Amino acid sequence: MKKRKRKKKIVFPKPVRLEIYKKYQGHCAYCGTKLKYERMQVDHMHPRCKAHQQKGKDNNRLDNLMPSCQKCNGHKSGMMLEKWRKELGLQVKRLKKYAQFDRALRFGQVKVCEKPIVFYFESADGEKRS
């Protein structure tokens, strides 16, 4: 089996990282959790592995770089945003298959709140425009 080559990690200069961090006032662009500057990861909203689909566009432009927590960046991986949104939407359905989740549900320890996935940057952008 052929091993996939990992793309070389990009190190952004401090002023660029700071600008990315400030885009959403130090919050993860996806889940909205408060980020420590040192722990922030820079995510390519349009993944680097799909850069060939955006011919003529610099994949490292500021509007494509998002502040992200490790959990969101790791889970999103190389997915396009809408594919990831769909994937996140399946989480509850998948959890219901586990006896522990089902038991916690029946005993009222957790509640299912089925709602559309809205990323923090989508709601934060709306607030900025208002």
C-alpha positions as CSV (number, residue, x, y, z in Angstrom):
1,M,0.0,0.0,0.0
2,K,1.4,3.4,-1.0
3,K,1.9,5.9,1.8
4,R,0.3,9.3,1.2
5,K,2.7,12.2,1.3
6,R,1.8,14.8,3.9
7,K,1.8,18.4,2.8
8,K,4.5,20.4,4.4
9,K,3.3,22.4,7.3
10,I,3.0,26.1,6.5
11,V,4.4,28.5,9.1
12,F,2.6,31.9,8.9
13,P,4.5,35.0,10.1
14,K,3.3,36.4,13.4
15,P,1.5,39.4,11.9
16,V,-0.5,37.1,9.6
17,R,-1.3,34.7,12.5
18,L,-2.4,37.6,14.6
19,E,-4.7,38.9,11.8
20,I,-6.2,35.5,11.4
21,Y,-6.7,35.2,15.2
22,K,-8.5,38.6,15.3
23,K,-10.9,37.7,12.5
24,Y,-13.4,36.3,15.0
25,Q,-12.1,38.0,18.2
26,G,-10.1,35.0,19.2
27,H,-12.8,32.3,18.6
28,C,-12.7,29.2,16.5
29,A,-14.3,30.1,13.2
30,Y,-16.3,26.8,13.3
31,C,-17.5,26.0,16.8
32,G,-16.9,29.4,18.4
33,T,-14.8,28.2,21.4
34,K,-12.5,30.8,22.8
35,L,-8.9,30.2,21.6
36,K,-5.6,31.0,23.2
37,Y,-3.4,32.6,20.6
38,E,-0.7,30.0,21.1
39,R,-3.1,27.1,20.7
40,M,-4.9,28.4,17.6
41,Q,-4.5,26.4,14.4
42,V,-4.8,28.0,11.0
43,D,-7.3,26.1,8.8
44,H,-7.7,26.5,5.1
45,M,-11.4,26.8,4.6
46,H,-10.9,25.6,1.1
47,P,-8.5,22.7,1.8
48,R,-5.0,22.7,0.5
49,C,-5.5,19.2,-0.9
50,K,-8.2,20.6,-3.1
51,A,-6.3,23.7,-4.2
52,H,-6.2,22.4,-7.8
53,Q,-10.0,23.1,-7.9
54,Q,-9.4,26.9,-7.5
55,K,-7.1,27.5,-10.4
56,G,-5.4,30.9,-10.3
57,K,-6.3,31.6,-6.7
58,D,-3.8,31.7,-3.9
59,N,-4.9,29.1,-1.3
60,N,-3.1,31.0,1.4
61,R,-5.0,34.3,1.0
62,L,-6.4,35.7,4.2
63,D,-10.1,35.1,3.3
64,N,-9.4,31.4,3.0
65,L,-7.5,31.2,6.4
66,M,-9.6,30.6,9.5
67,P,-8.7,30.5,13.2
68,S,-9.5,27.0,14.4
69,C,-9.3,24.9,17.5
70,Q,-7.5,21.6,17.2
71,K,-10.6,19.5,17.4
72,C,-12.4,21.3,14.5
73,N,-9.3,21.5,12.4
74,G,-8.5,17.8,12.9
75,H,-12.1,16.6,12.2
76,K,-12.6,18.9,9.2
77,S,-9.2,17.7,7.8
78,G,-9.4,17.9,4.0
79,M,-13.1,18.2,3.7
80,M,-14.9,21.0,1.9
81,L,-17.1,23.0,4.2
82,E,-20.5,21.7,3.0
83,K,-19.2,18.1,3.1
84,W,-18.1,18.7,6.7
85,R,-21.4,20.3,7.6
86,K,-23.2,17.2,6.3
87,E,-20.8,14.9,8.3
88,L,-21.4,16.9,11.5
89,G,-25.2,16.6,10.9
90,L,-24.8,12.8,11.1
91,Q,-23.3,12.7,14.6
92,V,-26.5,12.3,16.6
93,K,-27.7,9.5,14.3
94,R,-24.4,7.7,14.8
95,L,-24.4,8.2,18.6
96,K,-27.9,6.7,18.9
97,K,-26.4,3.3,17.9
98,Y,-24.3,3.2,21.1
99,A,-25.9,1.6,24.2
100,Q,-24.3,4.2,26.5
101,F,-25.7,7.1,24.6
102,D,-29.1,5.5,24.4
103,R,-29.1,4.8,28.2
104,A,-28.0,8.4,28.9
105,L,-30.8,9.6,26.7
106,R,-33.4,7.4,28.4
107,F,-32.3,8.6,31.9
108,G,-32.4,12.2,30.8
109,Q,-28.7,12.8,31.1
110,V,-28.5,14.1,27.6
111,K,-31.0,15.7,25.3
112,V,-31.0,15.6,21.5
113,C,-31.3,19.0,19.9
114,E,-31.6,18.4,16.1
115,K,-30.9,21.6,14.4
116,P,-29.0,22.7,11.3
117,I,-25.2,23.1,11.6
118,V,-24.3,26.8,11.6
119,F,-20.6,27.6,11.9
120,Y,-19.6,30.4,14.2
121,F,-18.1,32.5,11.4
122,E,-21.5,32.4,9.6
123,S,-23.3,33.9,12.6
124,A,-20.4,36.2,13.6
125,D,-20.3,37.6,10.0
126,G,-24.0,38.4,10.3
127,E,-23.4,40.2,13.6
128,K,-20.6,42.2,12.1
129,R,-22.8,43.4,9.2
130,S,-25.7,44.4,11.5
